[in-house]
């Protein structure tokens, strides 16, 4: 793991030199202190989506920043939701329109767990785990160290891409380097709340988005080795809670042991029928709807750096699930996870009783081709096959007396399907080629991320437009947790990358519109 951490804190190498990267690097050298000052100003505004006053302060400042750079900006409104920030900039004679998606909201904070107040961005000489110390923000002429870390909520998830994009625009405009695409912006104000209104925005204001050729969705960390990464989808999610019933009340285990059914044992036996010892889901049909990957995608998976040994060491596990596949191959299959298990008490609170219920919460991460409702149907069919009677409310006495094995199923209502686009989609290939011209062979291509993202689903499947997810943050950024941070070298990399994306070579022929 030590070797892995060393890789995480060094800059990616192998960038090809060109006038665009020269321009962004010269701009960082000259204006780095101003870039960090602007970033700190944005980070100082609390940004949870439920904080209506502050989320609008964020939106106002972001909108003003892009307006000052020639963008036509507006706030898109949907009742009961934070505003989405929309912007556009027309480029003369451009034949392609790209849209940058970023979210400007952040996770809730517990200030008591932070070393510094989460909305008082603080610069450190290194990572906290590397004995970094607080240092003053740089002034004009100060040399900026790429191993410095800026701590604060949303430093990495997901305000960094906004600042990186602004700095890249400044660098190109200052160097009189023309953009090569029409540029649109869509900044989400509730991604950390699940983006429940993203489809409303995309459909209610569809005329703003119908000419987009490719979405560039900038979020998340680089690969564990520090290499830049693109992914082309996200897993879906659903789940259910299972409650098994014994007697109508808890019973003394001495008086009723060996006679009364034990819900915990009954539930454990049922759960054991769902997966084998290698982690294969045994529910009939569970893998049948998985959409196969292409030969091109298989080739990219085979090129992913081999880091499973480091991952196992980091996690302290001798043997992962599966039959020798790596992590990214396993992410291409639907998973079934016991997220929680409860029956009675343990430790000092354990009592000599037979609990009257046992509860398990199941989580299912889905891949392209899986329908959430159908996957839950398969689990229910499996439960029935094991001889259980399913109810959806508390069982009455008649039901209890008629069925020896009763289980209540509560289905998750807020899940959603997986999203994914072909890695060799014609609108995406120029993005890959342009980034590779900058990063060389360091670029890692992953068919799908392990997490779930409603915005990706909305774009790739809801309005059926091509898009790719681009990451710039350091992997050890503590996103969603206390002491979230961005490594300055990763922010600087993001500025270079945004410059490359803004100047991608024009397509040889006009891209086919949707």
C-alpha positions as CSV (number, residue, x, y, z in Angstrom):
1,X,0.0,0.0,0.0
2,X,3.0,2.3,0.7
3,X,3.9,2.0,-3.0
4,X,0.3,2.9,-4.0
5,X,0.3,6.0,-1.8
6,X,3.6,7.2,-3.3
7,X,2.0,6.9,-6.8
8,X,-1.0,8.9,-5.6
9,X,1.0,12.0,-4.7
10,X,3.1,12.3,-7.8
11,X,1.8,14.1,-10.9
12,X,0.9,12.1,-14.0
13,X,3.7,12.0,-16.6
14,X,3.8,11.6,-20.3
15,X,1.8,14.7,-21.3
16,X,2.5,15.8,-24.8
17,X,3.5,19.4,-25.2
18,X,1.5,21.7,-27.3
19,X,0.5,25.3,-27.4
20,X,-2.7,24.7,-25.4
21,X,-0.9,23.0,-22.5
22,X,1.8,25.6,-22.7
23,X,-0.8,28.3,-22.4
24,X,-2.6,26.7,-19.3
25,X,0.7,26.1,-17.6
26,X,2.0,29.6,-18.2
27,X,-1.3,30.9,-16.9
28,X,-1.0,28.8,-13.7
29,X,2.5,30.0,-13.1
30,X,1.5,33.6,-13.5
31,X,-2.0,33.5,-11.9
32,X,-1.9,30.5,-9.6
33,X,-2.4,32.6,-6.5
34,X,-5.5,34.2,-8.0
35,X,-6.9,30.9,-9.1
36,X,-6.6,29.6,-5.5
37,X,-8.1,32.8,-4.1
38,X,-11.1,32.5,-6.4
39,X,-11.5,28.8,-5.4
40,X,-11.4,29.7,-1.7
41,X,-14.1,32.3,-2.2
42,X,-16.4,29.7,-3.8
43,X,-15.6,27.1,-1.2
44,X,-16.5,29.5,1.6
45,X,-20.2,29.3,0.7
46,X,-22.0,26.4,2.3
47,X,-23.6,24.3,-0.4
48,X,-25.9,21.5,0.7
49,X,-28.8,21.3,-1.6
50,X,-31.3,21.8,1.2
51,X,-29.8,25.1,2.2
52,X,-31.8,27.3,-0.2
53,X,-30.2,30.6,0.7
54,X,-26.6,29.5,0.4
55,X,-27.1,27.2,-2.6
56,X,-28.4,30.3,-4.5
57,X,-25.4,32.3,-3.3
58,X,-23.2,29.6,-4.9
59,X,-25.3,29.8,-8.1
60,X,-25.0,33.6,-8.3
61,X,-21.2,33.6,-7.9
62,X,-20.7,30.8,-10.4
63,X,-23.0,32.5,-12.9
64,X,-21.2,35.8,-12.5
65,X,-17.8,34.2,-13.0
66,X,-18.8,32.7,-16.4
67,X,-20.7,35.8,-17.4
68,X,-17.5,37.8,-17.0
69,X,-15.9,35.4,-19.5
70,X,-18.5,36.0,-22.2
71,X,-20.9,33.2,-21.4
72,X,-24.7,33.7,-21.6
73,X,-25.9,32.4,-18.3
74,X,-29.3,31.7,-16.7
75,X,-30.7,29.8,-13.7
76,X,-33.1,27.0,-14.6
77,X,-35.9,26.6,-12.1
78,X,-38.0,23.6,-11.1
79,X,-40.4,23.9,-8.2
80,X,-39.0,22.4,-5.0
81,X,-35.4,22.1,-6.3
82,X,-32.2,24.1,-6.2
83,X,-31.6,26.0,-9.4
84,X,-29.6,24.4,-12.2
85,X,-27.0,26.7,-13.7
86,X,-27.0,26.8,-17.5
87,X,-24.6,28.6,-19.7
88,X,-23.6,28.7,-23.4
89,X,-20.9,30.3,-25.5
90,X,-21.1,30.1,-29.3
91,X,-17.9,29.5,-31.2
92,X,-17.8,30.8,-34.9
93,X,-17.8,28.0,-37.5
94,X,-17.9,25.2,-34.9
95,X,-19.5,22.0,-36.0
96,X,-19.8,20.4,-32.6
97,X,-21.5,21.3,-29.3
98,X,-20.1,20.0,-26.0
99,X,-21.7,20.4,-22.6
100,X,-19.8,20.3,-19.3
101,X,-21.8,18.8,-16.5
102,X,-20.6,19.5,-12.9
103,X,-22.5,19.6,-9.6
104,X,-22.0,22.5,-7.3
105,X,-23.7,21.1,-4.2
106,X,-21.9,19.1,-1.5
107,X,-22.5,16.5,1.2
108,X,-23.7,17.5,4.7
109,X,-21.0,18.3,7.2
110,X,-20.4,17.6,10.9
111,X,-17.9,20.4,11.8
112,X,-16.9,18.6,15.0
113,X,-15.1,16.0,12.9
114,X,-13.1,18.4,10.8
115,X,-9.6,19.6,11.6
116,X,-10.6,23.1,10.3
117,X,-14.1,24.5,9.7
118,X,-15.4,22.9,6.5
119,X,-16.3,26.2,4.9
120,X,-13.1,28.0,5.8
121,X,-10.8,26.6,3.1
122,X,-7.3,26.0,4.5
123,X,-4.1,25.3,2.6
124,X,-1.7,22.7,3.9
125,X,1.9,22.0,3.0
126,X,1.0,18.3,2.3
127,X,-1.8,15.8,3.1
128,X,-2.7,15.5,6.8
129,X,-1.7,11.8,6.7
130,X,1.7,13.0,5.5
131,X,2.1,15.4,8.4
132,X,1.1,18.5,6.4
133,X,0.9,21.8,8.2
134,X,-1.3,24.8,7.7
135,X,0.3,27.5,5.4
136,X,-0.8,30.9,4.2
137,X,-2.5,31.2,0.9
138,X,0.1,32.2,-1.8
139,X,0.6,35.8,-3.0
140,X,1.7,37.1,-6.4
141,X,5.1,35.7,-7.3
142,X,5.0,32.8,-4.8
143,X,6.0,29.4,-6.1
144,X,3.1,26.9,-5.7
145,X,3.9,23.3,-4.7
146,X,1.8,20.7,-6.4
147,X,1.8,18.6,-3.2
148,X,0.0,21.3,-1.3
149,X,-3.6,20.3,-0.3
150,X,-6.6,22.6,0.0
151,X,-9.0,21.4,2.7
152,X,-12.7,22.2,2.7
153,X,-16.1,20.8,1.7
154,X,-16.4,20.3,-2.1
155,X,-12.8,21.0,-2.8
156,X,-12.7,17.8,-4.8
157,X,-16.4,16.9,-5.1
158,X,-17.3,18.8,-7.1
159,X,-16.2,22.5,-7.2
160,X,-12.7,21.8,-8.5
161,X,-13.8,21.3,-12.1
162,X,-15.6,24.6,-12.1
163,X,-12.5,26.5,-11.1
164,X,-10.4,24.4,-13.4
165,X,-12.7,25.3,-16.3
166,X,-12.7,29.0,-15.5
167,X,-8.9,29.0,-15.3
168,X,-8.5,27.2,-18.6
169,X,-10.9,29.6,-20.3
170,X,-8.8,32.5,-18.9
171,X,-5.6,30.9,-20.2
172,X,-6.9,30.3,-23.7
173,X,-8.5,33.7,-24.0
174,X,-5.4,35.4,-22.7
175,X,-3.3,33.5,-25.3
176,X,-5.9,34.1,-28.0
177,X,-6.3,30.4,-28.6
178,X,-9.8,29.8,-30.1
179,X,-12.2,27.2,-28.8
180,X,-13.1,24.5,-31.3
181,X,-16.7,23.7,-30.1
182,X,-19.8,25.5,-29.0
183,X,-19.7,25.2,-25.3
184,X,-22.7,24.6,-22.9
185,X,-22.7,24.3,-19.2
186,X,-25.1,22.4,-16.9
187,X,-24.3,22.6,-13.2
188,X,-26.4,20.5,-10.9
189,X,-27.4,21.8,-7.5
190,X,-28.7,18.5,-6.0
191,X,-26.4,15.7,-7.2
192,X,-25.5,14.8,-3.6
193,X,-29.3,14.4,-2.9
194,X,-29.6,12.0,-5.8
195,X,-30.4,14.5,-8.6
196,X,-34.2,13.9,-8.2
197,X,-35.1,16.7,-10.6
198,X,-32.4,16.3,-13.3
199,X,-34.8,14.8,-15.8
200,X,-37.3,17.6,-15.1
201,X,-34.6,20.1,-16.1
202,X,-33.6,18.2,-19.2
203,X,-37.2,17.8,-20.4
204,X,-38.7,21.1,-19.3
205,X,-35.8,23.0,-21.0
206,X,-35.1,20.5,-23.8
207,X,-34.6,23.1,-26.4
208,X,-31.4,24.2,-24.6
209,X,-29.9,20.7,-24.8
210,X,-31.1,19.2,-28.1
211,X,-28.1,20.3,-30.1
212,X,-25.5,18.8,-27.7
213,X,-23.2,16.3,-29.4
214,X,-21.4,15.0,-26.3
215,X,-21.7,15.5,-22.6
216,X,-18.4,15.9,-20.6
217,X,-19.4,14.9,-17.0
218,X,-16.6,16.0,-14.7
219,X,-16.8,14.4,-11.3
220,X,-14.8,12.0,-9.1
221,X,-11.2,10.9,-8.5
222,X,-8.5,9.7,-10.8
223,X,-7.4,6.1,-10.7
224,X,-5.8,4.7,-7.6
225,X,-2.4,4.8,-9.1
226,X,-2.8,8.6,-9.9
227,X,-3.5,8.0,-13.6
228,X,-6.3,10.0,-15.3
229,X,-9.4,8.0,-15.9
230,X,-12.5,8.1,-18.0
231,X,-15.6,6.0,-17.4
232,X,-18.6,5.4,-19.5
233,X,-21.5,4.7,-17.2
234,X,-22.6,3.9,-13.7
235,X,-24.3,1.0,-12.0
236,X,-27.9,1.1,-11.1
237,X,-29.3,0.6,-7.7
238,X,-32.2,-1.0,-5.9
239,X,-32.8,-3.1,-2.8
240,X,-35.3,-4.4,-0.4
241,X,-35.8,-5.1,3.3
242,X,-36.8,-8.6,4.5
243,X,-38.5,-9.2,7.9
244,X,-38.8,-12.8,9.1
245,X,-41.4,-13.6,11.9
246,X,-41.3,-16.0,14.8
247,X,-43.6,-15.9,17.8
248,X,-45.8,-12.8,18.4
249,X,-43.4,-11.8,21.2
250,X,-39.8,-12.4,22.4
251,X,-39.5,-15.6,24.4
252,X,-37.3,-16.9,27.2
253,X,-34.7,-19.1,25.5
254,X,-34.7,-21.6,28.4
255,X,-38.4,-22.0,28.4
256,X,-38.9,-22.2,24.7
257,X,-35.5,-23.1,23.2
258,X,-35.7,-26.1,20.9
259,X,-39.4,-25.4,20.4
260,X,-40.1,-21.9,19.1
261,X,-38.8,-21.0,15.7
262,X,-35.7,-18.7,15.7
263,X,-36.1,-15.9,13.2
264,X,-32.4,-15.1,13.0
265,X,-31.5,-18.7,12.1
266,X,-34.4,-18.9,9.6
267,X,-33.3,-15.7,7.9
268,X,-29.7,-16.8,7.8
269,X,-30.6,-20.0,6.1
270,X,-32.6,-18.2,3.5
271,X,-29.9,-15.7,2.8
272,X,-27.4,-18.5,2.4
273,X,-29.4,-19.9,-0.5
274,X,-28.9,-16.6,-2.4
275,X,-25.1,-16.7,-3.0
276,X,-22.4,-19.4,-3.1
277,X,-19.0,-19.3,-1.3
278,X,-17.4,-17.5,-4.2
279,X,-20.0,-14.8,-4.3
280,X,-22.0,-16.0,-7.3
281,X,-25.6,-15.1,-7.0
282,X,-27.7,-18.2,-7.1
283,X,-31.1,-16.6,-7.8
284,X,-32.4,-17.9,-11.1
285,X,-32.1,-15.5,-13.9
286,X,-30.1,-12.9,-12.0
287,X,-27.4,-12.6,-14.7
288,X,-29.7,-13.3,-17.7
289,X,-30.3,-9.6,-18.7
290,X,-26.7,-8.4,-18.4
291,X,-25.8,-6.6,-21.6
292,X,-22.5,-8.0,-22.9
293,X,-19.5,-5.7,-23.4
294,X,-17.9,-5.3,-26.8
295,X,-14.5,-6.5,-27.9
296,X,-13.2,-2.9,-27.7
297,X,-14.4,-2.7,-24.1
298,X,-12.8,-6.0,-23.2
299,X,-9.6,-4.8,-24.7
300,X,-9.7,-1.6,-22.5
301,X,-10.4,-3.7,-19.3
302,X,-7.3,-5.8,-20.1
303,X,-5.3,-2.6,-20.2
304,X,-6.4,-1.4,-16.7
305,X,-3.4,-1.3,-14.3
306,X,-3.2,-4.5,-12.2
307,X,-3.9,-3.2,-8.7
308,X,-5.9,-6.0,-7.1
309,X,-3.0,-7.0,-4.8
310,X,-2.8,-3.4,-3.5
311,X,-6.6,-3.3,-3.0
312,X,-6.6,-6.5,-1.1
313,X,-3.8,-5.3,1.1
314,X,-5.5,-2.0,1.7
315,X,-8.8,-3.7,2.6
316,X,-7.2,-6.5,4.6
317,X,-8.9,-9.3,2.7
318,X,-7.1,-12.5,1.7
319,X,-9.6,-13.5,-1.0
320,X,-12.2,-11.3,-2.7
321,X,-15.4,-12.6,-4.2
322,X,-15.4,-14.1,-7.7
323,X,-13.3,-16.6,-9.5
324,X,-10.1,-14.7,-10.1
325,X,-11.6,-11.7,-12.0
326,X,-10.3,-8.3,-11.2
327,X,-12.4,-5.5,-9.5
328,X,-13.4,-3.9,-12.8
329,X,-14.6,-7.2,-14.3
330,X,-16.7,-7.8,-11.2
331,X,-18.3,-4.3,-11.5
332,X,-19.8,-5.5,-14.9
333,X,-22.1,-8.0,-13.0
334,X,-25.1,-7.2,-10.8
335,X,-24.3,-7.6,-7.1
336,X,-26.3,-8.7,-4.1
337,X,-25.2,-7.4,-0.7
338,X,-26.5,-7.8,2.8
339,X,-26.3,-4.1,3.8
340,X,-27.6,-4.8,7.3
341,X,-28.7,-7.7,9.5
342,X,-30.5,-7.5,12.9
343,X,-32.1,-9.8,15.4
344,X,-32.0,-9.2,19.1
345,X,-28.9,-7.8,20.8
346,X,-25.2,-8.7,21.1
347,X,-22.4,-8.1,23.5
348,X,-23.3,-6.7,26.9
349,X,-26.9,-6.2,25.8
350,X,-27.5,-9.8,24.7
351,X,-30.3,-11.4,26.6
352,X,-31.6,-15.0,27.1
353,X,-34.4,-14.6,24.6
354,X,-35.5,-15.8,21.3
355,X,-36.2,-12.6,19.3
356,X,-39.5,-12.5,17.6
357,X,-38.2,-11.0,14.3
358,X,-35.1,-10.8,12.2
359,X,-34.4,-8.2,9.6
360,X,-32.0,-8.0,6.6
361,X,-31.6,-5.1,4.2
362,X,-30.4,-6.2,0.8
363,X,-28.7,-3.9,-1.7
364,X,-28.5,-4.6,-5.4
365,X,-26.1,-2.8,-7.7
366,X,-27.3,-3.2,-11.3
367,X,-25.6,-3.2,-14.7
368,X,-26.8,-2.2,-18.2
369,X,-29.7,-4.5,-19.1
370,X,-31.1,-5.0,-15.6
371,X,-34.5,-3.6,-14.8
372,X,-34.8,-2.7,-11.1
373,X,-38.3,-4.0,-10.7
374,X,-37.6,-7.2,-12.6
375,X,-34.5,-7.9,-10.4
376,X,-36.6,-7.5,-7.3
377,X,-39.2,-9.9,-8.8
378,X,-36.4,-12.4,-9.2
379,X,-35.5,-12.2,-5.6
380,X,-39.1,-12.6,-4.5
381,X,-39.5,-15.6,-6.8
382,X,-36.4,-17.2,-5.2
383,X,-37.8,-16.6,-1.7
384,X,-41.1,-18.3,-2.7
385,X,-39.2,-21.1,-4.2
386,X,-37.6,-21.7,-0.8
387,X,-41.0,-22.2,0.7
388,X,-41.7,-18.8,2.2
389,X,-45.0,-16.9,2.2
390,X,-44.5,-13.3,1.3
391,X,-46.5,-10.5,2.8
392,X,-46.2,-6.7,2.3
393,X,-47.7,-5.6,5.6
394,X,-47.5,-7.0,9.2
395,X,-49.0,-10.5,9.2
396,X,-52.3,-11.0,11.0
397,X,-53.1,-13.9,13.2
398,X,-54.8,-15.9,10.4
399,X,-51.7,-15.6,8.2
400,X,-49.5,-16.6,11.2
401,X,-51.5,-19.7,11.8
402,X,-51.6,-20.8,8.2
403,X,-48.0,-20.4,7.1
404,X,-44.9,-21.7,9.1
405,X,-42.5,-19.4,7.3
406,X,-43.6,-15.8,6.8
407,X,-41.5,-12.9,5.4
408,X,-42.4,-9.3,4.8
409,X,-40.8,-7.7,1.7
410,X,-40.4,-3.9,1.5
411,X,-39.1,-2.8,-1.9
412,X,-36.9,0.2,-2.3
413,X,-38.8,2.9,-4.2
414,X,-35.9,5.4,-5.1
415,X,-33.6,3.1,-7.1
416,X,-32.8,3.3,-10.8
417,X,-31.3,1.4,-13.7
418,X,-27.7,1.5,-14.8
419,X,-26.4,3.8,-17.5
420,X,-23.8,3.1,-20.0
421,X,-22.5,4.1,-23.4
422,X,-20.3,2.2,-25.8
423,X,-16.7,3.2,-25.2
424,X,-16.2,3.5,-29.0
425,X,-19.3,5.6,-29.7
426,X,-18.4,8.0,-32.5
427,X,-19.1,11.1,-30.4
428,X,-16.9,9.8,-27.6
429,X,-13.8,8.6,-29.6
430,X,-12.6,12.2,-30.3
431,X,-12.7,12.9,-26.6
432,X,-10.6,9.9,-25.9
433,X,-8.1,10.7,-28.7
434,X,-7.8,14.3,-27.5
435,X,-7.1,13.4,-23.9
436,X,-4.7,10.7,-25.0
437,X,-2.8,13.3,-27.0
438,X,-2.3,15.0,-23.6
439,X,-1.8,12.1,-21.2
440,X,-0.3,9.5,-23.5
441,X,-0.8,5.9,-22.5
442,X,-1.4,6.9,-18.9
443,X,-5.2,7.3,-19.6
444,X,-7.3,4.5,-18.0
445,X,-10.6,3.6,-19.6
446,X,-13.2,1.9,-17.4
447,X,-16.5,0.7,-18.9
448,X,-18.5,1.7,-15.8
449,X,-18.0,3.2,-12.4
450,X,-19.1,1.2,-9.3
451,X,-21.3,3.9,-8.0
452,X,-24.7,5.0,-9.1
453,X,-25.5,8.5,-10.6
454,X,-28.9,9.7,-11.6
455,X,-27.5,12.5,-13.8
456,X,-25.7,9.9,-15.9
457,X,-28.9,7.9,-16.2
458,X,-30.8,11.0,-17.2
459,X,-28.3,11.9,-20.0
460,X,-27.3,8.5,-21.4
461,X,-30.7,6.8,-21.1
462,X,-33.3,9.5,-20.3
463,X,-32.5,11.9,-23.2
464,X,-30.3,9.3,-24.9
465,X,-27.3,11.5,-25.6
466,X,-23.6,10.4,-25.5
467,X,-21.4,11.3,-22.7
468,X,-18.3,10.4,-20.8
469,X,-17.3,10.8,-17.2
470,X,-14.0,12.6,-16.6
471,X,-12.1,12.7,-13.3
472,X,-9.5,15.1,-12.0
473,X,-9.4,14.8,-8.1
474,X,-6.8,12.9,-6.2
475,X,-8.1,9.5,-5.1
476,X,-7.3,10.1,-1.4
477,X,-9.5,13.2,-1.3
478,X,-11.9,12.2,1.5
479,X,-14.9,13.0,-0.6
480,X,-18.2,12.9,1.4
481,X,-16.2,12.7,4.6
482,X,-14.5,15.1,7.0
483,X,-11.4,16.8,5.9
484,X,-12.2,16.7,2.2
485,X,-9.3,18.0,0.1
486,X,-7.9,18.6,-3.3
487,X,-4.2,18.1,-4.1
488,X,-3.0,21.2,-6.0
489,X,-1.3,19.1,-8.6
490,X,-4.6,17.5,-9.4
491,X,-6.3,20.9,-9.7
492,X,-3.5,22.0,-12.0
493,X,-3.9,18.8,-14.1
494,X,-7.6,19.6,-14.3
495,X,-6.8,23.1,-15.7
496,X,-4.6,21.6,-18.4
497,X,-7.3,18.9,-19.2
498,X,-10.0,21.5,-19.5
499,X,-7.9,23.4,-22.0
500,X,-7.4,20.3,-24.0
501,X,-11.2,19.6,-24.0
502,X,-12.0,23.2,-25.0
503,X,-9.7,22.9,-28.0
504,X,-10.4,19.3,-29.2
505,X,-9.8,19.0,-33.0
506,X,-13.0,19.7,-34.9
507,X,-14.7,16.6,-36.3
508,X,-13.9,15.9,-40.0
509,X,-17.6,16.0,-40.8
510,X,-20.5,17.5,-38.8
511,X,-21.6,15.1,-36.1
512,X,-24.9,13.5,-36.7
513,X,-27.5,15.1,-34.5
514,X,-29.8,13.1,-32.3
